[in-house]
Amino acid sequence: MGIPLRDIVSKREIAIDELHGKRLAFDGYNVLYQFLSAIRGPDGTPLKNSDGKITSHLLGLLARTTKLMELGVKPVFVFDGKAPDLKLETIEKRKAIKLAAAEKLKKATEDGDTELMKKYAQQTSRLTADMVSESREMLHAMGVPTVQALGDGEAQAAFMAIKGDVWGVASQDYDSLLFGAPRLIRNLTISQRRRVAGTRSTVVVRPEIVDLTDTLTNLEIDRGKLIDAAILIGTDFNQGVRGIGPKTSMKIVREDNFNEHKEKVPRYQQVRDIFLNSPQVSDYSLKWPGVNKKKLRELLTANRFSEQRIDKAIKALQKAHKQFSQSGLGEFL
């Protein structure tokens, strides 16, 4: 879902070249959902191979990750573990939205309305355990490390950034800032265009960096108050207080009036603790050993990727890894 902090954070547009030599932690589920939603036919049908298997996630992951690596980015993908109990309500709501979208998709299909078919089909995207497992297998064959979080993936990614093992967290959501990530990188689309939800039109987007320290300084608050403001708005772990949006929540925490609204937030301390004290994995390994040509070719061939696409990907990955090995270690910290 993500927390709507766009209008209050401190951000600046950047060129992708500015990320050369940077280690970035990507929210794996966030990325895969993007591809499952976006890579579809005109009627909303996801990309499938000749066996009828959905491959939108694999195509998107292969293409974007390879291109970013060619540009000098060293990616690591972090995947969610067990969701906190407080997130179960959000998960159930998302399931309900998907079920409602499926019914609307059925009606749109009967009516032959391709525009509505595309809109509702995107809302029914489902990421399965097999999709995640296969995506991780492909990433390893590409020579890209992955980390399995104990809980929320963005919490783990933020932990890695706080430690300095990665330079920043790459995600479309702002949640990692609440978990303490010093830098959030958004809009890492290679085409630099993004489809407007529910339409066939696209808009130009530029990569941007959101700096946590600058944001807190400009807002004249600390991270604890940013968390409190987000809780008032609503997070994946709690419903917000009716009538309170980003600007109002900022006013409340700046003026130290949070206690007047605290009683309206059930399990407030439990929600706050998720952002401040989530369990983390600390024994992960971040290595980019090079592309496993045999394994990658086998996996992509099994998913009916063309030989031309496979050869092109392997060549590009070999070039990227060679660049990594020739660069000094310090460049990538």
Secondary structure, 3 states (H helix, E strand, C coil): CCCCCCCCCCEEECCHHHHCCCEEEEEHHHHHHHHHHHCECCCCCECECCCCCECHHHHHHHHHHHHHHHCCCEEEEEECCCCCHHHHHHHHHHHHHHHHHHHHHHHHHHHCCHHHHHHHHHHCCCCCHHHHHHHHHHHHHHCCCEEECCCCHHHHHHHHHHHCCCCEEECCCCHHHHCCCCEEEECCCCCCEEECCCCCCEEECCCEEEEHHHHHHHHCCCHHHHHHHHHHHCECCECCCCCCCHHHHHHHHHCCCCHHHHCCCCCHHHHHHHHHHCCCCCCCCCCCCCCCHHHHHHHHHHCCCCHHHHHHHHHHHHHHHHHHHHCCHHHHC
